[in-house]
């Protein structure tokens, strides 16, 4: 049985006060269900404050990024150990905004995944094609390439500690969702790559989340698909009501 996970990526939204209010509203409506994990990934500066707010609730904390080095002269960056110290259990890595806006390459993402695993953080490793690649019929090839490159040198026990998020870039923040069938096909393609690298049993054990304009209206249909194990949610995670409804998918 693969883990079902709903993770909220707050991106660069929410001041400390706003983040505390959103966490409070989530707590007020949240009932822990061990069969589905809930994770919120707020900006790094509010992680420590949310740790105490969310303690004992079952809602887990994740970061949106980290540096691959242990420590040192990397002004403005945070390390895996720092994230662990603020109560993080998860970290989003390789998000398409990091790739496109901050020059993150597959090689950098691979280093970050390894550093996160060493610190016992669960990497939520994001992959997905841009619109031109999909239109050119290259969605599978591009996404498979990102999966292979990001997981270079990562062994069987470590992949079991990873979560993959398929996020077609054309569906992020656009209101345009991949159809459940499109998403399921891509998840199956990712699982085939995992099968080639790690074998069937391992490939069948890795959770693959879908991300890209997931909301309270489309979550049920997406998660009903056999290869979709949860969601990475951007915009709809910024309102307690919609995020709670997504967590409570049917
Ligand atoms: C995301 O940024 O990971 C994301 C999926 O955003 P949205 O849900 O807003 O498309």
Boltz pocket constraint, residues with backbone or C-beta under 6 A from the ligand:
constraints:
  - pocket:
      binder: B
      contacts: [[A, 9], [A, 167], [A, 171], [A, 172], [A, 173], [A, 174], [A, 175], [A, 211], [A, 212], [A, 213], [A, 214], [A, 232], [A, 233], [A, 234], [A, 235], [A, 236]]
      max_distance: 6.0
